[in-house]
Amino acid sequence: MRRSGLAVFVLLVASLVLGSTRAGAELRVFVTNEKSDDVTVIDAATRAVVGTIPVGKRPRGVAVSPDGRRVYVTNSNSDSLSVIDAKTLEVLSTVPAGIDPEGLTVNRAGTALYVVNENELSVTVLDVASLAIRKKIAVGKEPETAVASPDGRWIAVSNETSDDVHVIATASDTVVKQIAVPKNPRGMRFTADSRRLFVASEQAHLVSVIDMAEMRVVKSAPTGGSRPVDIVLTPDGSRLYVSHGQSGDVRVLDSSSLNVLAVIPVGPRTWWTALSPDARFLYATVGRANELAVIDTSSNTVAARIPCGTLPWGVAIAGPP
């Protein structure tokens, strides 16, 4: 009986280990390369490049459907959106997405895409099922990107030249608030409870906190780096990882005090970022080095550098079923 029980135990442990390995191997990292007009696909477990997908001209924004099956890429100089199957890596569709599409996000339900159009000063809303344009929403000057709140209520749009964030209510797809922020806002992240929105202001070299109940900036602080671009928030909400294009680093900030806890040298034009689901690794595009940096968040050091296409821009993580 003891031997039998031990054998069962060993089999169970082996199954769990194999299952964990397979689950990790399924994660793929998608990187848009705006000069080579393609998307680099990386296996998160092995860190090997498993595919290069030609898309439209100057791909920049990249987002993943809530179920992990589809990857959406904006092609800025083609005025289009490419839809990629996350498992087969096939381009399923390419559709119009307004003039000069840049950042984008998917709503919580996975039914609508919000695509920022920099030169149109607008957001194009596409129906996910049909990929038809269902609405245009006017926003500020030189809109950069959009993020969806976890509770599904809001889409926040940063506007680089008008120095504000437009808040769109998803229930009506209308702008309900225009919030002034420090100069040149770019990347943003909501807290898990959707009560706060962190904003990186590139030319002000600041990170700001917006209270979503009051719809105003309640705090701003310098990052100590030059030209902050993107923000990632850890799942427990305790730390911010802020990428910097000019100083070429990622800075770790305490989310409450906004004090700098660590500085991670990365490389020239450290741009957009994505955090692994288990929060163990932060992926950052390094534009001038044509690579993706993999940062170990336990040691705050660069664990690997993966070659990509020319001038990598956006990054997103997908886990196809």
C-alpha positions as CSV (number, residue, x, y, z in Angstrom):
1,M,0.0,0.0,0.0
2,R,2.8,2.4,0.9
3,R,4.6,1.7,-2.4
4,S,1.4,2.1,-4.3
5,G,0.6,5.4,-2.6
6,L,4.1,6.7,-3.2
7,A,3.8,5.8,-6.9
8,V,0.5,7.7,-7.2
9,F,2.1,10.7,-5.4
10,V,5.0,10.7,-7.8
11,L,2.7,10.5,-10.8
12,L,0.6,13.4,-9.5
13,V,3.7,15.6,-8.9
14,A,5.0,14.7,-12.4
15,S,1.7,15.6,-14.0
16,L,1.6,18.9,-12.2
17,V,5.1,19.8,-13.2
18,L,4.4,18.8,-16.8
19,G,1.2,20.7,-16.8
20,S,2.9,23.8,-15.4
21,T,5.6,23.5,-18.1
22,R,3.1,23.2,-20.9
23,A,1.1,26.2,-19.6
24,G,4.2,28.3,-19.4
25,A,5.3,27.2,-22.9
26,E,1.9,28.3,-24.3
27,L,2.6,32.0,-23.4
28,R,3.8,34.0,-26.4
29,V,5.1,37.5,-26.5
30,F,4.2,39.6,-29.6
31,V,6.4,42.5,-30.5
32,T,5.6,45.1,-33.2
33,N,8.5,46.3,-35.3
34,E,7.7,49.7,-36.9
35,K,10.6,49.8,-39.4
36,S,10.5,46.2,-40.7
37,D,6.7,46.1,-40.9
38,D,6.3,42.8,-39.0
39,V,5.6,41.2,-35.7
40,T,8.2,39.1,-33.8
41,V,6.7,36.2,-31.8
42,I,8.6,34.8,-28.9
43,D,8.0,31.7,-26.8
44,A,7.9,33.0,-23.2
45,A,9.3,29.8,-21.7
46,T,12.2,29.2,-24.0
47,R,12.7,32.8,-25.1
48,A,13.1,31.6,-28.7
49,V,11.7,33.5,-31.6
50,V,9.0,31.2,-33.1
51,G,7.7,33.4,-35.8
52,T,7.9,36.6,-37.8
53,I,4.6,37.8,-39.2
54,P,4.5,40.4,-42.0
55,V,1.7,42.9,-41.4
56,G,1.0,46.5,-42.6
57,K,3.2,49.5,-42.8
58,R,4.6,50.8,-39.5
59,P,2.9,48.5,-37.0
60,R,2.9,50.0,-33.5
61,G,0.0,49.3,-31.1
62,V,-0.7,45.7,-30.1
63,A,-3.5,44.2,-27.9
64,V,-4.8,40.8,-27.0
65,S,-8.4,39.6,-26.7
66,P,-9.5,38.6,-23.2
67,D,-9.5,34.9,-24.2
68,G,-6.0,35.1,-25.6
69,R,-7.0,33.8,-29.0
70,R,-6.5,36.9,-31.1
71,V,-3.8,39.6,-31.3
72,Y,-4.7,43.0,-32.7
73,V,-2.0,45.2,-34.4
74,T,-2.4,48.7,-35.6
75,N,-0.6,49.6,-38.9
76,S,0.0,53.4,-38.7
77,N,1.1,54.0,-42.2
78,S,-1.5,51.6,-43.7
79,D,-4.4,53.0,-41.7
80,S,-5.4,49.5,-40.9
81,L,-5.7,46.8,-38.2
82,S,-4.4,43.3,-38.5
83,V,-6.0,40.4,-36.6
84,I,-3.6,37.5,-35.8
85,D,-4.5,34.0,-34.6
86,A,-2.3,33.7,-31.5
87,K,-2.0,29.9,-31.9
88,T,-1.4,29.5,-35.7
89,L,0.2,32.9,-36.1
90,E,-1.9,33.5,-39.2
91,V,-3.1,36.9,-40.2
92,L,-6.9,36.4,-40.3
93,S,-8.0,39.8,-41.4
94,T,-6.8,43.3,-42.2
95,V,-9.4,46.0,-41.9
96,P,-9.6,49.8,-42.0
97,A,-9.0,51.4,-38.6
98,G,-9.0,55.2,-39.2
99,I,-6.1,57.5,-40.2
100,D,-2.8,56.8,-38.5
101,P,-3.9,54.2,-35.8
102,E,-1.5,54.0,-32.9
103,G,-2.4,52.7,-29.5
104,L,-5.4,50.4,-28.9
105,T,-7.3,48.5,-26.2
106,V,-10.1,45.9,-26.0
107,N,-13.1,46.4,-23.7
108,R,-13.5,44.0,-20.8
109,A,-16.2,42.0,-22.6
110,G,-14.0,41.5,-25.6
111,T,-16.7,42.9,-27.9
112,A,-15.2,46.2,-28.9
113,L,-11.8,47.6,-30.0
114,Y,-10.9,51.2,-29.2
115,V,-8.2,52.4,-31.7
116,V,-6.5,55.7,-31.2
117,N,-6.0,57.8,-34.4
118,E,-3.2,60.3,-33.8
119,N,-3.8,62.4,-36.9
120,E,-7.6,62.3,-36.8
121,L,-7.7,63.4,-33.1
122,S,-10.2,60.6,-32.5
123,V,-10.8,57.1,-31.3
124,T,-12.2,54.5,-33.8
125,V,-14.5,51.9,-32.2
126,L,-14.6,48.6,-34.0
127,D,-17.0,45.7,-33.4
128,V,-14.9,42.7,-32.7
129,A,-17.2,40.2,-34.3
130,S,-17.6,42.0,-37.6
131,L,-14.5,44.2,-37.5
132,A,-16.8,47.0,-38.8
133,I,-16.3,50.6,-37.6
134,R,-19.3,51.4,-35.3
135,K,-18.3,54.8,-34.1
136,K,-15.8,57.7,-34.1
137,I,-15.2,59.5,-30.8
138,A,-13.4,63.0,-30.9
139,V,-10.7,63.3,-28.2
140,G,-7.7,65.6,-27.7
141,K,-4.7,66.6,-29.7
142,E,-2.3,63.9,-30.8
143,P,-3.9,61.0,-28.9
144,E,-1.3,58.4,-28.1
145,T,-2.9,55.3,-26.6
146,A,-5.9,53.9,-24.7
147,V,-6.4,51.6,-21.7
148,A,-9.5,49.9,-20.4
149,S,-10.4,49.9,-16.7
150,P,-10.7,46.5,-15.1
151,D,-14.3,47.1,-14.0
152,G,-15.3,47.7,-17.7
153,R,-16.6,51.2,-17.1
154,W,-13.9,53.4,-18.7
155,I,-11.6,53.8,-21.6
156,A,-8.8,56.3,-20.9
157,V,-7.1,58.1,-23.8
158,S,-3.8,60.0,-23.4
159,N,-3.4,63.1,-25.6
160,E,0.2,64.2,-26.1
161,T,-0.2,67.7,-27.4
162,S,-3.3,68.9,-25.5
163,D,-1.8,67.5,-22.3
164,D,-4.9,65.7,-21.0
165,V,-6.6,62.4,-20.6
166,H,-10.1,61.9,-22.1
167,V,-12.3,59.4,-20.2
168,I,-14.8,57.5,-22.4
169,A,-17.8,55.7,-20.7
170,T,-18.1,52.3,-22.4
171,A,-21.9,52.3,-21.7
172,S,-22.4,55.1,-24.1
173,D,-19.1,55.4,-26.0
174,T,-19.0,59.1,-25.2
175,V,-16.4,61.3,-23.5
176,V,-17.5,62.1,-20.0
177,K,-14.4,63.9,-18.7
178,Q,-11.3,65.7,-19.9
179,I,-8.6,65.6,-17.2
180,A,-5.6,68.0,-17.4
181,V,-2.3,66.2,-16.8
182,P,1.4,67.2,-17.0
183,K,3.0,67.8,-20.4
184,N,3.0,65.0,-23.0
185,P,1.1,62.1,-21.4
186,R,1.7,58.7,-22.9
187,G,1.4,55.3,-21.1
188,M,-1.2,54.7,-18.5
189,R,-2.4,51.9,-16.2
190,F,-5.4,51.4,-14.0
191,T,-5.2,49.8,-10.5
192,A,-7.0,46.5,-10.2
193,D,-10.0,48.1,-8.5
194,S,-10.2,50.8,-11.2
195,R,-10.1,53.5,-8.6
196,R,-6.8,55.1,-9.7
197,L,-5.1,55.7,-13.0
198,F,-1.3,56.2,-13.3
199,V,-0.1,58.4,-16.2
200,A,3.5,58.8,-17.5
201,S,4.1,62.3,-18.9
202,E,7.1,62.2,-21.2
203,Q,8.3,65.8,-21.5
204,A,7.4,66.6,-17.8
205,H,9.4,63.6,-16.6
206,L,6.6,62.8,-14.1
207,V,4.2,60.1,-13.1
208,S,0.8,61.3,-12.0
209,V,-2.1,59.6,-10.2
210,I,-5.7,60.3,-11.2
211,D,-8.5,59.6,-8.7
212,M,-11.2,58.1,-10.8
213,A,-14.0,59.1,-8.4
214,E,-12.9,62.7,-8.5
215,M,-11.7,62.6,-12.1
216,R,-8.6,64.7,-11.3
217,V,-4.9,64.4,-10.7
218,V,-4.2,64.0,-7.0
219,K,-0.5,63.5,-7.1
220,S,2.5,63.9,-9.4
221,A,6.2,63.1,-8.8
222,P,9.4,63.0,-10.8
223,T,10.7,59.6,-11.8
224,G,14.3,60.7,-11.9
225,G,14.6,59.4,-15.4
226,S,14.4,61.1,-18.7
227,R,11.2,60.8,-20.9
228,P,9.0,58.3,-19.1
229,V,6.9,56.4,-21.7
230,D,5.0,53.5,-20.2
231,I,3.8,52.2,-16.9
232,V,3.1,48.7,-15.6
233,L,1.5,48.0,-12.2
234,T,2.2,44.8,-10.3
235,P,-0.9,42.6,-9.6
236,D,-0.8,43.5,-5.9
237,G,-0.7,47.2,-6.8
238,S,2.4,47.9,-4.7
239,R,4.9,48.8,-7.4
240,L,5.1,50.6,-10.7
241,Y,7.6,49.8,-13.5
242,V,8.2,52.9,-15.6
243,S,10.1,52.7,-18.9
244,H,12.2,55.7,-20.1
245,G,13.0,56.4,-23.7
246,Q,15.8,58.9,-23.3
247,S,17.6,57.6,-20.1
248,G,17.2,54.0,-21.4
249,D,16.0,52.4,-18.2
250,V,13.1,51.1,-16.2
251,R,12.5,52.6,-12.8
252,V,10.7,50.9,-10.0
253,L,8.4,53.2,-8.0
254,D,6.4,52.6,-4.8
255,S,2.8,53.1,-6.0
256,S,1.7,55.0,-2.8
257,S,4.6,57.4,-2.2
258,L,5.9,57.4,-5.9
259,N,9.4,57.1,-4.4
260,V,12.0,55.4,-6.7
261,L,13.0,52.0,-5.3
262,A,15.3,50.8,-8.1
263,V,16.8,51.8,-11.4
264,I,17.2,49.1,-14.1
265,P,19.5,50.0,-17.0
266,V,18.0,48.5,-20.2
267,G,19.0,50.3,-23.4
268,P,18.4,53.1,-25.9
269,R,14.8,53.9,-26.4
270,T,13.3,51.7,-23.8
271,W,9.7,51.9,-24.9
272,W,6.5,49.9,-24.2
273,T,6.2,47.2,-21.7
274,A,4.2,44.1,-20.6
275,L,4.2,42.1,-17.4
276,S,4.0,38.3,-17.4
277,P,0.8,36.9,-15.8
278,D,2.8,35.6,-12.8
279,A,4.6,39.0,-12.5
280,R,8.0,37.3,-12.6
281,F,9.1,39.0,-15.8
282,L,8.7,42.4,-17.4
283,Y,9.2,42.6,-21.1
284,A,10.4,46.0,-22.6
285,T,11.0,46.9,-26.2
286,V,14.4,48.5,-26.8
287,G,14.0,50.3,-30.0
288,R,17.5,51.4,-30.9
289,A,18.9,48.0,-30.1
290,N,16.3,46.1,-32.1
291,E,15.6,43.8,-29.1
292,L,13.2,42.8,-26.4
293,A,14.6,43.0,-22.8
294,V,13.4,40.4,-20.3
295,I,13.6,41.8,-16.8
296,D,13.6,39.6,-13.7
297,T,11.3,41.4,-11.3
298,S,12.7,39.5,-8.2
299,S,16.2,40.9,-8.8
300,N,15.4,43.9,-11.0
301,T,18.0,42.9,-13.5
302,V,17.9,42.2,-17.2
303,A,17.8,38.4,-17.5
304,A,17.8,38.1,-21.3
305,R,17.8,40.1,-24.5
306,I,16.0,38.7,-27.5
307,P,16.6,40.0,-31.1
308,C,13.5,41.4,-32.8
309,G,12.8,43.2,-36.1
310,T,13.8,46.8,-36.8
311,L,12.7,49.4,-34.3
312,P,10.5,47.4,-32.0
313,W,7.6,49.4,-30.5
314,G,4.8,47.6,-28.8
315,V,4.6,44.4,-26.8
316,A,1.8,42.2,-25.6
317,I,1.5,38.7,-24.1
318,A,-1.0,36.1,-25.3
319,G,-1.8,32.6,-24.0
320,P,-3.6,30.7,-26.8
321,P,-5.8,27.8,-25.7
